[in-house]
Amino acid sequence: MNVTTSARDVRLVIADVDGTLLTPDKLLTPRARAAVEAVTKAGIAFTITSGRPPRGMKMLIDDLHLQSPITAFNGGLLLQPDLSVIQEQAIPSEAIPQVVDILTRHALDVWSYTDTEWRVPSRHGPHVDREEWTVKFAPTVAPIFPGAAERVIKIVGVTDDRRAMARAIENVRRACGEHVSAALSQPYYLDVTHPSANKGEVVHVLSRLLGVPTAQIATIGDMPNDVLMFERSGVSIAMANATADVQRAAKFVTSSNTEEGFALAMERFVLSTWSAT
C-alpha cells in the first residue's frame, strides 16, 4: 500500500528526549535545533515528552523556545512551558508500598520523584551521578516515602542487571497493573507512574488539549515506553538505536541518535512530501 503525507498533514510533533532528540552525550545538535525551528516555522506545533522531571527539561524548553504544553514523568505532569502545572497524576498511595517492596526484593535501587524533588537512597548510587549531570540538579538523600500523604509522581527502579529488571517489570505489572503503569525509559530505569501517566495517554491528552486529531500527530522515540504513543499517532518514527521490537512498532525508522536521526526524521517524514510502500 502506498502512503503519502506532507507537512500539511502533520499538525503536531511529540518527541521523546533521551535517545531521540539528544545524542548519547545528552547534547542537542545544531541540526536538531534547526529541524525543530523548521517544524515550527511550517506552522506545526512541537513538544517534548520524557520520563525526566520538569526541572530536567527546562534547558530544552528554553533552548527550543517551546510554546506548546510539555509532559514530564511520562505524562505524570502536564505543564506549560513556564513549568506551571496543567494536570498532575500521582501514583495511587495504596500501590506505593507494594511497588517499593517488589523493586527492593529484586535488588533494584529505588528513587522517587515529587513535582519538585528527586530522592535517592545513596548520594552516589548506581546512575545517580549520571542522572544529576543529565537533569542539572542534585538529588536529596532521604527516606523514599517519609510521608504517606505526600504525592509521588514517579518511582524509578534502577539496575544494570537485565534479568533482575525483567523480573521486576513482570512482577510489578502482575501485582499492581491496575494501579500503575510500568515501562522502561532506559535499559536500566524502570519507570512506575499513575496508570494513565504513559506516553499513549500523552498523545490522547495533547490531541484533546490542542485540538489536533491523532491522525495528524507524529511521534518519535526509541524505548519501549514510546510504543504506546506510536500506537495512537498517525505517523510514528523509531530511532535506529531502538531495539528491534520498538522499531517494528513504528511505521518508520530513522537513523540513530549518533547520526542525526531526529533531524533526518523531521526532514523526511514531517517537512517533505514523500511516499513509501
C-alpha positions in Angstrom: 0.0 0.0 0.0 1.3 3.5 -0.9 1.2 6.1 1.9 1.7 9.8 1.1 1.9 12.6 3.6 3.4 16.1 3.8 3.9 18.9 6.2 0.3 20.0 5.8 -0.9 16.6 7.1 1.1 16.7 10.4 0.0 19.4 12.8 1.8 18.3 15.9 5.1 16.5 16.6 5.7 14.8 20.0 9.3 13.9 20.6 11.0 11.8 23.2 14.1 13.4 24.7 16.9 11.0 25.7 17.9 8.6 23.0 15.9 10.6 20.4 16.1 14.4 20.4 19.5 14.3 22.2 22.8 12.5 21.4 24.1 9.8 23.7 26.1 12.6 25.4 22.8 14.4 26.1 23.5 17.1 23.5 21.2 18.9 21.2 22.9 19.2 17.9 22.7 22.4 15.7 20.9 20.3 13.1 18.3 19.0 15.5 17.7 22.6 16.8 17.3 23.8 13.2 14.9 20.9 12.5 12.7 22.0 15.4 12.8 25.6 14.2 11.8 24.5 10.7 8.9 22.4 12.0 7.5 25.4 14.0 8.1 27.8 11.1 6.0 25.4 9.0 3.1 26.0 11.4 3.4 22.6 13.1 3.3 22.5 16.9 6.2 20.8 18.5 6.6 19.5 22.1 8.6 17.0 24.1 7.7 14.2 26.4 10.0 12.4 28.8 10.4 10.4 31.9 12.5 13.3 33.2 11.3 15.7 35.9 10.3 19.1 34.8 13.4 20.8 36.0 15.4 18.4 33.9 13.6 19.6 30.8 13.8 23.3 31.4 17.0 23.8 29.5 15.5 22.2 26.4 12.3 24.2 26.7 14.3 27.4 26.8 16.7 26.4 24.0 14.0 25.4 21.6 11.6 28.2 22.6 8.8 25.7 23.0 5.3 27.1 23.1 3.1 24.0 23.4 2.5 22.1 26.7 5.1 19.6 27.6 4.8 16.3 29.6 7.2 15.2 32.3 7.3 11.8 34.1 5.9 10.1 31.0 2.7 12.1 31.4 2.5 12.3 35.2 2.8 16.0 34.8 1.4 18.1 32.0 2.9 21.6 32.1 3.0 24.9 30.4 6.5 25.9 29.0 7.0 28.0 32.2 6.5 24.8 34.2 3.2 25.8 35.7 1.1 22.6 36.2 -1.9 21.9 34.0 -2.5 18.4 35.2 -0.9 16.1 37.8 -1.3 12.4 38.1 0.3 11.0 41.3 0.8 7.3 41.9 -2.1 5.9 44.0 -0.8 5.9 47.6 -2.1 2.4 48.2 0.2 1.0 45.4 3.4 2.6 46.6 4.4 0.2 49.4 3.9 -2.8 47.1 5.9 -1.3 44.2 8.7 -0.4 46.5 8.7 -3.9 48.1 8.9 -5.6 44.7 11.7 -3.4 43.4 13.7 -3.8 46.6 13.2 -7.6 46.6 14.7 -7.7 43.1 17.7 -5.7 44.4 16.9 -2.5 42.4 17.8 0.9 43.9 14.6 2.9 44.3 14.3 6.6 43.5 11.2 8.7 44.0 10.0 12.0 42.5 7.5 14.6 43.6 6.8 17.5 41.3 9.8 19.4 42.6 12.1 16.9 44.4 14.2 13.8 43.4 15.0 11.4 46.3 17.6 8.7 46.3 18.8 6.2 49.0 22.5 6.9 48.3 24.2 10.0 47.1 26.4 8.2 44.6 24.4 5.0 44.0 24.1 3.4 40.5 23.5 6.1 37.8 22.9 8.9 40.3 25.9 11.0 39.2 25.0 10.5 35.5 21.3 11.4 36.1 22.4 14.5 38.1 24.6 15.6 35.1 21.6 15.0 32.8 18.9 16.8 34.6 21.2 19.5 36.0 20.1 19.4 39.7 21.1 17.3 42.7 19.0 14.7 44.4 18.0 14.6 48.0 19.3 11.7 50.1 16.3 10.8 52.2 13.9 8.0 53.1 12.0 7.1 50.0 8.5 8.0 51.2 8.6 9.8 54.5 5.0 10.9 54.4 2.1 8.7 53.4 0.1 11.8 52.3 2.9 13.1 50.0 2.2 13.0 46.3 4.7 10.7 44.5 4.6 11.3 40.7 7.2 8.7 39.7 9.1 5.8 41.2 12.2 4.5 39.4 13.8 1.1 39.9 17.5 1.2 38.9 19.7 -1.7 38.0 22.2 -2.8 35.3 21.1 -6.4 35.8 18.9 -7.1 32.8 17.4 -10.3 34.2 16.6 -8.7 37.5 15.0 -5.8 35.6 12.8 -8.2 33.5 11.6 -10.0 36.6 10.8 -6.7 38.4 8.8 -5.4 35.4 6.8 -8.6 35.2 6.1 -8.7 39.0 5.1 -5.0 39.2 2.7 -5.4 36.3 1.3 -8.7 37.7 0.8 -7.4 41.2 0.0 -3.7 40.6 -1.0 -3.5 36.9 -4.4 -2.0 37.6 -2.9 0.8 39.8 0.3 1.8 38.0 2.0 2.0 34.6 5.4 0.3 34.5 7.8 0.6 31.5 11.5 1.0 30.7 12.6 4.6 29.9 16.2 3.4 29.7 17.5 -0.2 29.8 18.5 0.4 33.4 15.5 2.5 34.5 12.0 1.1 35.3 9.6 4.0 35.5 6.5 3.4 37.6 3.7 6.0 37.3 0.0 6.5 37.6 -1.8 4.1 35.2 -2.8 7.0 33.0 0.7 8.5 33.1 2.1 6.9 30.0 3.0 8.1 26.5 -0.1 6.7 24.9 -2.2 8.9 27.1 0.1 11.8 26.3 -0.9 11.6 22.7 -4.6 11.5 23.7 -4.4 14.4 26.1 -2.4 16.7 23.8 -4.8 15.8 20.9 -7.7 17.0 23.0 -6.0 20.0 24.5 -4.6 21.3 21.2 -7.5 20.2 19.0 -5.3 18.1 16.8 -6.7 14.7 15.6 -4.4 11.9 16.5 -4.1 11.0 12.8 -2.3 14.3 12.3 0.2 13.8 15.2 3.7 12.5 14.5 5.6 10.8 17.4 9.3 9.8 17.6 11.1 7.8 20.2 13.5 4.9 21.0 12.3 3.0 24.1 9.5 0.6 25.0 7.7 3.3 26.8 7.4 5.1 23.4 5.5 2.3 21.8 2.2 3.3 23.3 2.5 6.8 21.7 3.3 5.1 18.4 0.1 3.1 18.6 -2.0 6.3 19.0 -0.4 8.6 16.4 -0.8 8.9 12.7 2.9 9.0 12.0 5.2 7.0 14.3 9.0 7.0 13.9 11.5 4.9 15.8 15.2 5.6 16.1 17.7 3.2 14.7 19.2 2.9 18.2 15.9 1.4 19.4 15.5 -2.3 19.9 14.1 -4.4 17.1 10.7 -4.7 18.9 10.4 -0.9 19.2 11.4 -0.4 15.6 8.7 -2.9 14.5 6.1 -1.0 16.5 6.7 2.2 14.4 5.6 2.9 10.9 9.0 4.3 10.0 12.6 4.1 11.2 15.2 6.9 11.0 18.9 6.7 11.7 20.4 6.6 15.2 20.9 9.5 17.6 24.6 9.4 16.8 23.7 10.1 13.1 21.3 13.0 13.3 18.3 10.6 13.3 15.9 13.1 14.8 16.7 15.8 12.3 16.5 13.4 9.4 13.1 12.2 10.6 11.8 15.7 10.7 13.2 16.5 7.3 11.9 13.3 5.6 8.7 12.4 7.4 7.3 15.8 8.6 8.7 18.6 6.4 8.9 16.9 3.0 6.4 15.2 0.7 7.3 11.6 0.5 5.9 8.2 -0.3 6.7 4.7 1.0 5.5 1.2 0.3 
